[in-house]
Amino acid sequence: MAGFAAVAAPGPSTPRRLNVNVGVLGHIDSGKTALARALSTTGSTAAFDRAPQSRARGITLDLGFSCLRIPLPPHLGPGPGELQLTLVDCPGHASLIRTIIGGAQIIDLMMLVIDVTKGMQTQSAECLVIGQIACQKMVVVLNKIDLLPEGKRQAAIEKMTKKMQKTLENTKFQGCPIAAVAAKPGGPEAPETVNPLGVSELIEVLKSQAYLPTRDPMGPFLMAIDHCFSIKGQGTVMTGTVLSGSVSLGDNVEIPALKVLDDYSVIGRSLFKKETNIQIFMGLKVKLSTGEDGVIEGGFGQSGKFKIQIPNGLKPDTKVFLTVPSKKKSKAGKGDTAKEDESSKVDSAQPVTVSLLFKRYVFDTQKKMIQS
């Protein structure tokens, strides 16, 4: 998954390796990425907010993957071996809940990260609901304990621990372990030489909670796509988590065509540049040249494409325009009204275009585009 082996079959000199996917979920700014960095021994190409957009905004925008390798605990089997905890760092922003849900389908064990100075917050509760659906076990991590006055730190941790135990009383995670850490003492600007607090104790908790997930190697091959990126000179690389079935080196894998158009949505292109953060345009209303009203639902892939939701559905004539193959493409217009070719079209017909009008207030706490 995302570059890490799920299970390494033991050979004559190969130690046994078991993998458990650990989701890192919680409210925005609770320190999830800092915690993943503090725990990890290996980072993938999608680890620790490496995307330029994430660094520019200072928040996690996509799933991040890294791993921690430790000796295999005795309860997971006899003999020498290695336990690989693959950390799936999920976004915390409310607008990225779909990305979180997408990551949840591959998670075996969940870490719910809580800012110890704030307790349960809106997205903390949402992640808890997702965890109850997708996960069997959970560990609560009280982060940022370095922000508590040293003389009152232990008492504050105990108070928050009791609050969390009360919150979880009526959930499937009642009685789950609660650990206190400071993944990045001093905050993001602190020097790298500053050591985290409580991480070794958290690793022991994760070891005790790790279990061997049930896999079906005999079923049809099904892989959840976790990450897609390009390598110069090599092309597109796609990584993911095998949910069922198995595949071996040299096997041919067929990727079915992706249907990006249905009665209630279309995929647009050429309106935004590849580097544009489409998240700030989410929820804005657009109008198709064929008369339908739509709403920008979010980005589609990493090339500037975006998805438009059509609440009242597409007209039959519009569907014809959007589904007939063509060799020609139209270009987007300039100015406040941007026009683009939504999909393929009949050579002799006019393209289906999209109009988007918006303005941005001088002061907007959400830093999002606002429509007039």
C-alpha positions in Angstrom: 0.0 0.0 0.0 1.4 3.3 -1.2 4.8 1.6 -1.8 4.8 -0.7 1.3 4.5 -4.5 1.1 1.3 -5.8 2.7 2.8 -9.2 3.6 6.2 -10.6 2.9 6.1 -14.3 2.4 8.8 -15.9 4.5 11.6 -17.6 2.6 14.7 -19.5 3.8 16.3 -16.2 5.1 13.3 -13.8 4.9 11.7 -12.9 8.3 8.0 -13.0 8.5 6.4 -9.5 8.1 2.8 -8.6 8.9 1.2 -5.4 7.9 -1.6 -3.4 9.7 -3.0 -0.2 8.3 -3.3 2.4 11.0 -5.5 5.5 10.2 -4.5 8.8 11.7 -7.7 10.8 12.0 -8.9 13.9 13.9 -9.9 17.5 13.8 -7.8 19.9 11.6 -4.7 21.2 13.4 -4.8 18.4 16.0 -1.2 17.4 15.0 -2.0 14.3 12.9 0.8 14.8 10.4 3.4 15.7 13.1 2.4 12.5 14.9 2.8 10.4 11.8 6.2 11.9 11.2 7.2 11.2 14.9 6.1 7.6 14.6 7.4 6.7 11.2 10.7 5.0 10.2 10.0 5.2 6.4 8.0 7.8 4.4 6.5 7.2 1.0 6.1 9.7 -1.9 2.8 10.8 -0.3 4.0 11.3 3.3 4.0 14.3 5.5 2.2 16.8 3.3 4.8 16.7 0.5 2.3 18.1 -2.1 3.0 21.8 -2.9 -0.6 22.7 -2.2 -0.5 21.2 1.3 2.7 23.0 2.1 1.3 26.3 0.8 -1.9 26.1 2.9 -0.3 24.3 5.9 -2.9 21.6 6.0 -3.2 18.0 4.8 -5.2 17.8 1.5 -4.7 14.2 0.5 -4.0 10.8 2.1 -0.4 10.5 3.4 1.4 7.2 3.7 4.4 6.2 5.9 5.3 3.2 8.0 6.8 2.1 11.3 8.5 -1.3 11.5 9.0 -3.0 14.9 9.6 -6.6 16.1 6.6 -8.8 15.8 4.6 -9.0 19.1 4.2 -12.5 20.6 0.4 -12.4 20.3 0.7 -12.2 16.5 2.5 -15.4 16.2 5.6 -17.4 17.2 9.0 -17.0 15.8 11.0 -14.0 14.5 9.2 -11.5 12.4 8.4 -7.9 11.8 5.2 -5.9 12.3 4.7 -3.1 9.8 2.3 -0.4 10.9 1.4 1.6 7.8 0.2 5.0 8.9 -2.6 6.5 6.7 -2.6 10.2 7.5 -6.0 11.6 6.7 -7.1 15.2 6.2 -8.9 17.0 9.0 -10.7 19.8 7.2 -14.5 19.5 7.0 -14.5 20.0 3.2 -12.3 16.9 2.7 -14.5 14.4 4.5 -14.8 12.4 1.3 -11.1 11.9 1.2 -11.2 10.7 4.8 -14.0 8.2 4.0 -11.9 7.0 1.0 -9.0 6.3 3.4 -11.2 4.6 6.0 -12.0 1.6 3.7 -8.3 0.4 4.1 -7.9 1.1 7.8 -7.6 -1.8 10.3 -6.8 0.2 13.4 -7.6 3.8 14.0 -5.8 6.5 16.0 -8.1 9.4 16.9 -5.9 12.4 17.5 -7.2 14.9 20.0 -5.8 18.3 20.9 -5.5 17.9 24.6 -6.1 21.7 25.1 -9.4 21.6 23.2 -10.9 18.1 23.5 -13.5 16.7 21.2 -14.2 19.0 18.2 -16.5 18.9 15.2 -14.3 16.8 12.9 -13.2 14.6 15.9 -16.8 13.5 16.3 -17.2 12.9 12.5 -14.0 10.8 12.5 -15.3 8.8 15.5 -18.5 8.0 13.5 -16.4 6.9 10.5 -14.3 4.8 12.8 -17.3 3.0 14.2 -18.3 2.0 10.7 -14.9 1.1 9.3 -12.6 0.0 12.1 -12.5 -2.7 14.8 -10.1 -1.1 17.2 -9.2 2.4 18.1 -6.5 4.2 20.2 -7.2 7.8 21.4 -4.1 10.0 21.3 -4.1 13.2 23.4 -1.6 15.4 21.5 0.1 18.7 22.3 0.6 17.9 26.0 3.7 20.3 25.9 1.2 23.2 25.8 0.0 22.3 29.3 1.7 24.0 32.2 4.2 21.5 33.5 3.0 21.7 37.1 -0.6 21.0 36.1 0.1 18.7 33.1 -0.6 15.4 34.7 -3.8 16.6 36.3 -5.0 18.1 33.0 -4.2 14.8 31.1 -6.1 12.8 33.6 -9.1 15.2 33.4 -9.2 14.9 29.6 -8.8 11.2 29.7 -11.9 10.9 31.9 -13.8 13.1 29.5 -12.8 10.9 26.5 -13.8 7.8 28.5 -17.2 9.3 29.1 -17.6 10.3 25.5 -16.8 6.7 24.3 -19.1 5.0 26.8 -21.8 4.4 24.3 -19.6 3.5 21.3 -18.0 0.3 20.2 -14.7 1.7 21.4 -15.6 1.8 25.1 -12.6 1.2 27.2 -10.1 1.7 24.4 -6.5 2.8 25.3 -5.8 6.5 25.7 -2.2 7.8 25.3 -0.8 11.2 25.9 2.0 12.6 23.6 3.6 15.7 22.3 4.4 14.9 18.7 6.2 18.2 18.0 7.0 20.0 21.2 7.2 23.7 20.5 5.0 23.6 17.4 5.9 23.5 13.7 8.7 26.1 14.0 10.5 24.1 16.7 13.9 22.7 15.6 14.1 19.1 14.4 16.4 18.3 17.3 13.5 18.6 19.7 12.4 15.1 20.7 8.7 14.1 20.9 7.2 13.2 24.2 5.3 9.9 24.9 5.9 8.4 21.4 7.7 5.2 22.7 4.8 4.6 25.1 2.3 5.1 22.2 4.2 2.5 20.1 3.8 0.0 22.9 0.1 0.7 22.9 -0.1 0.2 19.1 1.8 -3.1 19.4 -0.7 -4.4 22.0 -3.7 -3.4 19.9 -2.3 -4.7 16.6 -4.1 -7.7 15.1 -3.9 -9.8 12.0 -6.6 -8.4 9.6 -8.7 -10.9 7.7 -7.8 -11.0 4.0 -9.2 -13.1 1.2 -6.4 -14.0 -1.2 -8.7 -16.4 -3.1 -11.4 -13.8 -4.0 -11.4 -11.6 -7.1 -8.6 -9.1 -7.3 -9.7 -5.8 -5.8 -7.4 -2.9 -5.1 -8.3 0.5 -3.6 -6.3 3.2 -5.3 -4.5 5.2 -2.6 -2.1 7.4 -4.5 -1.4 8.4 -8.1 1.6 10.4 -9.2 4.1 10.8 -12.0 7.8 10.2 -12.2 9.7 12.1 -14.8 10.9 9.8 -17.5 8.9 6.9 -16.2 5.2 8.0 -16.4 2.3 7.6 -14.1 2.6 5.4 -11.0 -0.5 4.2 -9.2 -0.3 2.6 -5.7 -3.0 1.1 -3.6 -4.2 -1.5 -1.0 -5.3 -5.0 -2.1 -8.6 -5.6 -0.4 -9.1 -9.1 -1.9 -7.4 -11.5 -4.2 -3.7 -11.6 -5.0 -1.3 -10.5 -7.7 2.2 -11.6 -8.6 5.2 -10.0 -10.3 4.6 -10.3 -14.1 0.9 -10.6 -13.9 -1.3 -8.5 -16.2 -3.9 -6.3 -14.5 -6.7 -4.8 -16.5 -8.0 -1.4 -15.3 -11.6 -0.9 -16.4 -12.6 2.4 -18.0 -13.7 5.0 -15.5 -17.1 6.4 -16.2 -16.9 10.0 -15.2 -20.3 11.1 -16.5 -23.7 10.1 -15.2 -27.2 11.7 -15.2 -26.2 14.0 -12.3 -22.5 14.9 -12.8 -20.0 15.9 -15.4 -16.2 16.4 -15.4 -14.9 19.7 -16.5 -11.4 20.7 -17.6 -9.3 23.6 -18.8 -11.1 26.0 -16.4 -8.4 25.8 -13.7 -4.6 25.4 -13.9 -3.0 22.2 -12.6 -1.6 24.0 -9.6 -4.9 25.8 -8.7 -6.3 24.7 -5.3 -9.8 23.7 -6.4 -10.9 23.3 -2.8 -11.5 27.0 -2.5 -13.9 26.9 -5.3 -16.0 24.1 -3.9 -19.7 24.8 -3.6 -19.7 27.6 -6.2 -22.6 27.6 -8.6 -22.0 27.2 -12.4 -24.2 27.2 -15.4 -23.9 25.0 -18.5 -24.4 26.5 -21.9 -27.2 23.9 -22.3 -29.2 25.5 -19.5 -28.5 23.2 -16.5 -27.4 24.7 -13.2 -24.5 22.9 -11.4 -22.3 23.1 -8.3 -18.5 22.6 -8.2 -18.1 19.5 -6.1 -14.3 19.2 -6.0 -11.2 18.3 -7.9 -10.9 15.2 -10.1 -7.4 13.8 -10.3 -4.4 16.0 -10.3 -4.5 17.7 -13.7 -6.9 20.6 -12.9 -10.1 18.6 -13.8 -13.1 19.1 -11.5 -16.4 17.5 -10.9 -19.7 19.4 -11.3 -22.9 18.1 -9.6 -26.1 18.7 -11.5 -28.9 18.6 -8.9 -31.8 18.4 -11.3 -30.0 16.1 -13.7 -28.8 16.5 -17.3 -31.1 17.0 -20.2 -31.3 14.2 -22.8 -29.9 16.5 -25.5 -27.0 17.5 -23.2 -26.1 13.8 -22.6 -25.8 13.3 -26.3 -23.4 16.2 -26.6 -21.3 14.8 -23.8 -21.1 11.2 -24.8 -20.5 11.3 -28.6 -16.7 10.9 -29.5 -14.9 13.8 -31.1 -11.4 14.7 -32.1 -11.8 18.5 -31.4 -11.6 20.4 -28.2 -12.5 24.0 -27.5 -10.5 26.4 -25.4 -11.5 28.2 -22.2 -12.4 31.8 -22.3 -10.9 34.6 -20.2 -12.3 36.9 -17.6 -14.9 36.4 -14.9 -16.9 34.1 -17.2 -14.8 31.1 -18.0 -15.9 28.7 -20.7 -14.6 25.2 -21.4 -15.2 22.0 -23.3 -16.8 19.8 -20.7 -16.3 16.5 -22.6 -16.2 15.1 -26.1 -18.7 16.4 -28.7 -20.0 16.0 -32.2 -17.6 17.7 -34.7 -20.4 19.8 -36.2 -22.0 20.8 -32.9 -21.2 23.6 -30.4 -19.3 22.5 -27.3 -21.0 22.4 -23.9 -19.4 25.2 -21.9 -19.5 26.2 -18.3 -20.0 29.8 -16.9 -18.6 30.6 -13.5 -19.0 34.1 -12.0 -17.5 34.9 -8.6 -15.9 37.5 -6.4 -13.8 37.4 -3.3 -14.4 39.5 -0.3 -11.5 41.6 1.0 -11.7 39.7 4.3 -12.8 36.1 4.4 -11.8 33.9 7.3 -12.3 30.7 5.3 -10.1 32.0 2.4 -12.7 30.7 -0.1 -14.1 32.2 -3.2 -17.5 33.9 -2.6 -20.2 34.3 -5.3 -22.0 37.5 -5.9 
